[in-house]
Amino acid sequence: MNRQSAANNQSACGQEPLPPPDLLPHIRPARNLDALPPYLFARIDAQRDALLASGADVISLGIGDPDMPTPRHIVDAMAVAIRDPKNHRYPDYAGSLSYRQACCDWMRHRFGVELDPVNECLALIGSKEGIAHIHTAFVNPGDYVLAPSIGYPVYSGGATLMHANTWFLPMSAQNNWLANFDRVPAEVLALARLLFLGYPNNPTGAVATNEYFDAALDFCRSHGILLVHDNAYSEISFDNYRAPSLLERPGARDVAIEMFSLSKSYNMTGWRIGFAVGNATAIKALATVKNNLDSGQFTAIQDAAIAALSGPQDSVREMCALYQRRRDLVVTTLRRLGLNCETPRATIYVWAQVPAGLSSAEFTSQLLARAHVVVTPGSGYGPDGEGYVRISLTTPDARLEEALERIGALVWN
Ligand SMILES: *Cc1c(COP(=O)(O)O)cnc(C)c1O
């Protein structure tokens, strides 16, 4: 018995009686939990819940979660895989070699990018998991993470959980919503470890150019920063636009890692499966963190994901056609109502300007109170989102049409 367990044993025997409960020190969560920003959509959620409790018929255009089921052939592959006893044991932590091979084959077919499945690819329990844990792999307390001023909250939340800081890169319509990394102060740059970007972009629907990606890679190369590209919407695009992989750019894997998700491409948000590809040092560091924190994803889910990546892609094309129809309906209706919006070439979102004189929060609150329609206030993503709302295209057609009619009645009256 070692000293630690001997000591525990002693107090468990009651030789030193425990003080009464009110004299015990309080357990206290870590300080960095208090430093996480308050949940920005809490007020809207509370308003929605009150309406629902009163029996109102609320339509949500707020969530980015596909309304269509996972394609049949993927579910069928899961049904077979779940019966296979070899899948009932601990998974290979980095992902099964066959899953990683399927990810790399997909990267080659889809983008022409050649990757080594052992050293340049890692299975993720959803890409959110990889985005969160890359901080643990690269960020020290007091360091900086560079993140778009409007974006996925995990980029900065992961930094906060590592006792690190986030420097927010400005975004604007004038800049085509491409996060601007030209004016980061030298003292921040000296401590910067990660740069997060994500195009096609949630919430703005913006897409990036090759020139922008090249500039970001140069920037990261000259400052010793790992570029983390969150490519969750690579497969959801319209009007013959096909989103690229950052890894197509020359030299990208010297300084970059890219996170892919099957959630939006294959309607698999509930399954929790994605992968990281790119720089071998970054993959290895992320794998080390994961080896210490989780034990990988259920191998049957990886088998189903292989069916998704290597099987027929008709479902992806059909889904894009569906979202494109909904996008056109939303964009046409909003413009008819005098609300400005770009026509997004990718993602499941329309990023629309609110009527003059109203803030994002005021417009969102009015839509909810008077039309019983939920949209997401742009300001909830960061100050640069003020003046905009995000409308999600993941609502069944009839409900989406009804929501747009209600918005029309409200804006006209
Ligand atoms: C949906 C989404 C993700 C990822 O999702 P997982 O379900 O964790 O794979 C990552 N980034 C952005 C910007 C998203 O919108």
The ligand as a MOL file (V3000), in Angstrom:
LIG
                    3D

  0  0  0     0  0            999 V3000
M  V30 BEGIN CTAB
M  V30 COUNTS 15 15 0 0 0
M  V30 BEGIN ATOM
M  V30 1 C -21.4510 21.9840 -37.0720 0
M  V30 2 C -20.1030 22.6020 -36.9730 0
M  V30 3 C -18.9910 21.8750 -36.5590 0
M  V30 4 C -19.0140 20.4820 -36.1620 0
M  V30 5 O -19.4640 19.6440 -35.8150 0
M  V30 6 P -19.3620 18.1700 -35.2820 0
M  V30 7 O -20.7760 17.7450 -35.2330 0
M  V30 8 O -18.7280 18.2750 -33.9400 0
M  V30 9 O -18.5330 17.4170 -36.2570 0
M  V30 10 C -17.7530 22.4780 -36.5470 0
M  V30 11 N -17.6150 23.7440 -36.9160 0
M  V30 12 C -18.6480 24.4880 -37.3110 0
M  V30 13 C -18.4130 25.8780 -37.7330 0
M  V30 14 C -19.9280 23.9470 -37.3420 0
M  V30 15 O -20.9510 24.7060 -37.7170 0
M  V30 END ATOM
M  V30 BEGIN BOND
M  V30 1 1 1 2
M  V30 2 1 2 3
M  V30 3 2 2 14
M  V30 4 1 3 4
M  V30 5 2 3 10
M  V30 6 1 4 5
M  V30 7 1 5 6
M  V30 8 2 6 7
M  V30 9 1 6 8
M  V30 10 1 6 9
M  V30 11 1 10 11
M  V30 12 2 11 12
M  V30 13 1 12 13
M  V30 14 1 12 14
M  V30 15 1 14 15
M  V30 END BOND
M  V30 END CTAB
M  END
